[in-house]
Amino acid sequence: MRDWFENLAPRERLFVSAGAAVSVLILFWGLVLHPLGSSATERAERVTRKQSDLEWMLSAAAELKASGGVTAGAGDPDQSLVVVIDRSARQLGLGQSLTRNQPVGEDSIRVRLESAPFDALARWLGQLQGSYGLALDSASIERGNADGTVTASLILRQPG
């Protein structure tokens, strides 16, 4: 290959050398510089989106805080935890499974469900947290006798 290059006319050698140099630059840009630049651009756009999301979340949190947030009574702050647990369990079809509903101090309650459908239990816990602000403090869940059922001992508490 070297012999071929040296046998070229000086003008042809110049064109071949310039073409090789341009080819190396194009390969370097295409394989190294371009991916780095596009990934940096993508990351910058992602940071911008995340900052926008954070600003929205902060404004939404401020609105929720200003509106009074979520209380354990969901409309009736004097409603006891026993009533909240009993009423919400019956609404989701867990009334037959609810075997124990006992207050533990002023802000917690111990609940026992037997032969409860697991899916309904999961929905109920989500509703208690979302609608009433109750948090799951501890849980012991065991497989029930029938498929898809569980026996659960829970302690739920009001945060704060």
Secondary structure, 3 states (H helix, E strand, C coil): CHHHHHCCCHHHHHHHHHHHHHHHHHHHHHHHHHHHHHHHHHHHHHHHHHHHHHHHHHHHHHHHHHCCCCCCCCCCCCCCHHHHHHHHHHHCCCCCCEEEEEEECCCEEEEEEEEEEHHHHHHHHHHHHHHHCCEEEEEEEEECCCCCEEEEEEEEECCC
